[in-house]
Amino acid sequence: MIQRYLLLLFILFLIPEINAQEPRPSVRTSKQRTASKQVSTFTIEAPQLQSTKKIWVYLPQKYATSKRKLSVIYMHDAQNLFDATTSYSGEWNIDEKLDSLKAPVIVIGVEHGNEKRIDELTPFKNEKYEGGKADRYLEFIVKTLKPHIDKTFRTKTGKKNTIIMGSSLGGLTSYYAVLKYPEIFGKAGVFSPSFWFTKDIYDLTEKSKKIKSKIYFLCGDNESEDMVTDLNKMEYLLNSNRCSCLNLNEKKIVKGGQHNEKLWRDGFVKAVLWLGY
């Protein structure tokens, strides 16, 4: 229970830390920023959330000179994906890693809602910490953001080419997304998922029709008391829902891995390669 409490503190203290950094973009220099020239941002109205969302876009190096349509990875907590100056405790280096792979894939990062992060990234309420508004957040991605992305960029729009990925609460919501919108998200990267937040996610898995999405699970064995146990439980339920012989699940438990960007950064490439694009 102590480790779980510390994990929650990490989630909660993430919010004021980012709030403290957000007012600083006007004084950042190009030397301080680590996002590559393939990364840009824009804002879009999110009527489902009654807010405006900042979106980060990664385009592969040869996007401008090609006519090829590309798969899209939707990711949460965009502040932590590309740029050290906006990250909480180190970035994922998504742009550099995809550049090194020469991966023909677009990444769309959705900034979290700061003090609304727990609300947006939890599909069910927790008795103590509340939340439970991920339906609105995912509806924004599916009905507002994705249509805009598909209209603006050269994308492959089918579910086999639409991936959703995140860590911690973002891992929980990414998993929930393939259950709620199986016709949209055919693949998910589920890193250190906060399944502890509510047992309803297990109930939903048991009640779901055949789950056909490919799912890559990642966690460390030094995150919390229940992380590995919770992940194993979910894997068992998935294998009860669909035959393990289909090889639609992959699980990686990192020895000594902790609940931080390093774990997720180090595991990103293997997850993307296994999921395929």
N, C-alpha and C positions, 0 to 999 in steps of 0.2 A: 504493500500500500504506500510506503514511503516513496518508492521509485515512481509510482503512478502519480503521486502528488507533485513530485519534482517535475515530471513530464508536463503536467497541467500548468505549473508555474512557467515552464518554458513557453508554452502556447500563449499564456496571458501576457507575459512580459515581452513577447514578440511585438505586441501591438504598440505600446508606448515607445519602444525603441525605433520602430519605423516611422511613427508620427514625428519623432524628434529629427529624423533624417529628411523627411519629405520637403520641408521648407527650403532646403539647401541647393536645389538644382541651379539656381542663378549664379552660384559661386563655384560650382564644379568646373574643373578644367579638363581639357581633352586628355591630359596626362593622368588625371585621377580616374577617369572613366575607363572601364574595361570592356564595355560592349563594343563589338566589332561594327564595321560599316554596313554589314548585312542586317543590322538590327535597327528598327525604327519603331515609333510609337504613334498612336492616335487615340482620340477619345470618342466614345459613342454613348448615346443615351441608352439607359437600361430601364425601360418603363416597369419591368417586372420587379425591379429593386428600388424604384423611385430614386434613382441616382444616375450619375454619369460614371462610366468605367474607363480607365486608362488601359489600353491594350498594347502589348509589345509584339512585334512581328519579326521573325527571323526568316529571311529568304536565302536559299543556297547561293553560292558564289556565281554560278552561271545562269541564274534565273533570268536576268535581263537579256541574255543572248540565246535563249532557248524558247521553244514553243511547247515544251513538254508540260503536261498536267502532273501535279504532284499530290502526294498524300499530305494530310495535315495532322499535327499533334496539338491538341488543346491541353494547356497546362495551367495550373493554379499558382497563386503566390508569385506573380511575375516579377515582383521586386527582387526575388532571390535567384532568378534564373540566369541573367546575362551580365549584370553589372555589380561590381563589388561596392560601389558607392551607394547603392540602394538596398543592398542585402543586409540581413540581420547578423549573420555570423559566417560570411563567406558565400560566394555564389556557386551555382551549379556548373558554370562554364559551358552552357548549352551551345552557344555559337561556336566556340573554339572546337568543341568535341565533334560537332556535326561538320564543321569545315574539314577537320582531319579525316573524317570518313568520306568526304565528298558525297554526303547523303542527299539524295534528291527528295527533300522533305521540307515542308513549311512548318514552323512552330508558332502557335498563337498563345501568348501568355496573358492571362487575365489577372490584373492586380487585385489583391484581396481588399476587403472593405475596411481595413484597420480595425476600429472598435466593433465592426459588424462581421468580422472574419468568422467567429464561431457560429453566428447565425447562418451565414452563407454556406459554410462548408460542413454542416451537419444535417442529415436528412430527418432525424428524429430528435425530439427533445430529451434532454438529460434532466432528471429530477432536480439536480443541484445547480447545473450550469446552464440550463435551458437550451437555447439554440433551436435547431430544427426547421430552418427555412431554405434548405438546399433545393427544394422543388422550384422555388422562384429563381434561384441562381442558375440552375440547369436549364430552366425554361428560357432564361435570357440567352444562354449559350446556344441552345437549339433553335429558338425562334427569332432571335434578333441578331446575335453575333455571327453564327455560322452562315446564314443567308448573305450577310454583308461580305464575309470573307470569300464565299464562293462566287459572288458577283464581282469582287474587286481583283481577286488573284486567280491564277490558273490552277484549279484544284480538281482532284478526283473526289467526287462528292459521296461515293458509296460508303457503306459501313465498314467494308474491308480496308478502306483507306482513311478512316477517321478514327484516330486514337485519342484517348483521354488519359492524362497522367498527373499524379501529384503525390505528395508525401504528408504523413501525419493526418490531420483533418482532411487535407487534399487527397490523401490515399483512400480515406473512408468514402469521400464523395465520388472519387473516380470509380470505385467499385460499385457504389450505388447507381452511378450513371449507366453502367452496362445492364443493370437490372431494370431500370426505369425506361431507358431508351435503347433497347437492343437493336432497333432498326436504324439507329444513328451511329452508335459507338460499337464497332466490331472488335475493338482491342482496348486494353487498359493496362497501364503501368501503375501498380498499387504498392507504394513504398511506405513502410512503417505505418500501416493504417491504424487509425484510432478506433478500432472495433470496440474498445472498452467503453466508448461514449454511450452506447445503447445496445442492449441485447436484441432490439428490434431488427437489426441488420441480419442477424442469424435467422430470425423467424421469416424474414422476407426471402432469404435464400432458399429456405426449405419449401416455401409456398410457391416459388417461381416456377414457371414452365421451363422446359429444357433451356439451359443457359448455354448459348453457342459462342459467346465472345471468347477470344484469347485473352488470358490474364497472366501477367508477370508479377509475382509477389517478391518483395525484397524487404528484409528487416535484419537488424543486428541482434545478437544474443546478449547484448549488454545495454538494452534500451530501457526495459521495465520488467517487472516481475512476470507480467502476463503477455508480453508482446508475442513471443514465440508460440506459447500455448494458444493464444487467440488466433494466430495465423494458421496453426495446424488444425484447429477446430473448423475454421472456414474452408480450408482445403478439403477436409473430410466431407463437409456438407456439399461442396461442389462436386466431389467425386461420387457422391450419392445421387446428385442431380443429373449427372452425365457421366458416361463411362470414362475412366481415367485413360483408357486405351486410345482415346482421341488426341491425347497430348495437347490439350488446350490450356493446361495450367503449367506454369513453371515457377518454382519456389527457390529462392536463394537466401540462406541464412548466413550472415557474415559473422565469423568468429571475432568477438571483441567489438563488433560494430555498435556505435552509439547513435542516439537520436539527433542527428545533425546533418548539415549540408554536405559534409565530407562523405558520409555513407551514401547519400543519394547521388552526389556528383560522381563518385567512383562506380556506382552501379548503373548509371544512365546508359552508357553505350551498349553494355550487354543486353539490357532490357530492350532497347530499340532494335538491335540486331535480331533478337529472338522474336519479337513481335512482328517484325518485318514492315516494310513500307513500299 
